Every structure is written in C-alpha cells, then in structure tokens.
Amino acid sequence: MEKINEIEEKIGVKFKNHLLLETAFTHRSYLNENRGKNLENNERLEFLGDAVLELIVSANLYHNYTDKAEGELTSIRAAIVRTESLAKETERLNLGMYLRMSKGEKDSGGEEKPYLLANLYEALLGAIYLDAGYEECLYFVKRTLFKKIKRIISQKLFIDPKTKVQEIMQRKHRITPTYEILKEEGPDHKKSFTVALFMGDRKVVEGEGASKQKAEENAATNAIDILEKD
C-alpha cells in the first residue's frame, strides 16, 4: 500500500506493523478484484475498534460527568460515536482517499459515504490497539472525538435525533416527518440502507446506515441544522 507515511502523519500514530494499517484501509469490495492476493478486509478490525471506542468514551463520561445518570450517559455516548460523528472525523483527516475499494464502489462515491468512513475510523482504532495498545487509542480518540463532548452536552445533541426532528417540524410547520427507503444493498450480513427524510412532499435530506433504523437516525441527524435554519 502506498502513502503509509502520509496516513501515519495525518493520524499522528507511527505503526510498527504496516500490514495492520493496510488492512484497516481495505474495504471488502477491494478483495473481489484482487482475489489472488493474500489480503483481509477491515471488518474484523472494525469489530475490535468499536469495542475499544465504546470503552474509551464510556470511561471518559463516567469520570467527568458524575452528575449524569446511566440512561443519559448512554445517550451522550451514542451521540459521540454515531456514524455521522465518526465519518466527520475521518473526513476531517482526509483519510477516505486512501480507502482501498473496488472500482464500482469508488465510482459510486465510496470515499465520501458516511458509513464507510465511520467503519474506517473504527477499523483504524482496532489496528492502533493491536499495534500500540490502549493508551495510543486513548490519545487518538482524545485528538479526534473528545472535543465534541461539551458541545453535545451543552446543546443537548444527545437527545434522540428522530424525536428532535419531529419536535422541530411540529413546532415550526405542524408536520410530522416521514421516512422512505431509497436503496438497500449488500449481502444479508453486511447490509447498507439509504433513507430519505420528508417534510410533507419535500425531501429534506438523506441518511445511510447498516440498518433501516440507523439510516433513519442519521437522516434525522443530518436534517436538524437544515430544519433549524428554515
């Protein structure tokens, strides 16, 4: 894989095992066009990184927000690690351009798809954990996600986005939002959904996710700023 040094500079981590970093940046579609190579996709690293991320964020909230009850902490954590949040950090670091994927996936805008970028963040965290351990993961999450926590809490962005969108629409337009599945793709064990959020006949925004519920939540999250400005 080319440009390993560029990636390391952007993420602020120097890898001992570059194969782990390569795997983190390998989407499953890439293997379909490179069957002769001894490669692994990033899904197992994503699984590991998801668990590491949950622990790091949970520990931070537990120690720093002692006035919050369990239910509220859970909602705050969900807002921090949601697809859109992780995707924005991956995009900010300009890492999508290094993601190895099939030509078809690339041509369909794979480098900018929020759920692929979020998966990449988690896979990268899993790779950092295996290569350098928990403390290096902690530093990486501090540099990327922790800066969002105060804003999420102060602006109550941890409230369920679908509930918040419904409140905004009903307050400003007396309309209830509706959702429509636009696209469903991928194998059964790795589905991705694209959902549109409507206000009456107007399509406000789209959202993507690994389930219909996740796609609806991401669409609602994407709609909040738009609807607040209407």
Long-range contacts (C-beta under 8 A, 24 or more apart in sequence): 1-25, 1-98, 1-100, 3-98, 6-98, 7-95, 7-98, 10-93, 10-94, 10-95, 11-93, 11-95, 11-124, 11-128, 11-140, 12-139, 12-140, 12-143, 13-128, 13-131, 13-132, 13-136, 13-140, 15-127, 15-131, 15-132, 16-131, 16-132, 17-130, 17-131, 20-45, 20-127, 20-130, 20-131, 21-124, 21-127, 21-131, 22-100, 23-123, 23-127, 24-120, 24-123, 24-124, 24-126, 24-127, 25-95, 25-98, 25-99, 25-100, 25-120, 25-123, 25-124, 26-100, 27-99, 27-100, 27-101, 27-102, 27-105, 27-110, 27-116, 28-190, 29-101, 29-102, 29-104, 29-105, 29-110, 30-100, 30-101, 30-102, 32-102, 33-102, 33-103, 42-119, 42-120, 42-123, 43-119, 43-123, 43-190, 44-126, 45-122, 45-123, 45-124, 45-126, 45-127, 45-130, 46-119, 46-122, 46-123, 46-126, 47-126, 48-125, 48-126, 48-129, 48-130, 49-121, 49-122, 49-123, 49-124, 49-125, 49-126, 49-127, 49-129, 50-122, 50-126, 52-125, 52-126, 52-129, 52-134, 52-137, 53-81, 53-122, 53-125, 53-141, 54-81, 56-137, 56-138, 56-141, 57-81, 57-141, 57-145, 60-146, 60-149, 61-149, 65-153, 72-158, 75-158, 75-159, 75-160, 76-149, 76-152, 76-153, 76-158, 78-158, 79-152, 79-157, 79-158, 80-145, 80-148, 80-149, 80-152, 81-145, 82-217, 82-218, 82-221, 83-114, 83-115, 83-118, 83-208, 83-209, 83-214, 83-218, 84-114, 84-118, 84-218, 84-221, 84-222, 85-118, 85-145, 85-148, 86-117, 86-118, 86-121, 86-122, 86-145, 87-114, 87-115, 87-117, 87-118, 87-121, 89-121, 89-144, 89-145, 90-117, 90-118, 90-120, 90-121, 91-117, 92-144, 93-144, 95-120, 95-124, 96-120, 113-208, 114-207, 114-208, 114-218, 115-192, 115-208, 115-209, 115-210, 115-218, 160-217, 161-217, 161-220, 161-221, 161-223, 161-224, 162-216, 162-217, 162-220, 164-220, 164-224, 165-197, 165-220, 165-223, 165-224, 165-227, 168-224, 168-227, 168-228, 169-199, 169-227, 172-227, 172-230, 173-199, 173-200, 173-230, 175-199, 175-200, 177-204, 177-220, 177-223, 179-216, 179-219, 181-212, 181-215, 182-206, 195-219, 197-222, 197-223, 199-227
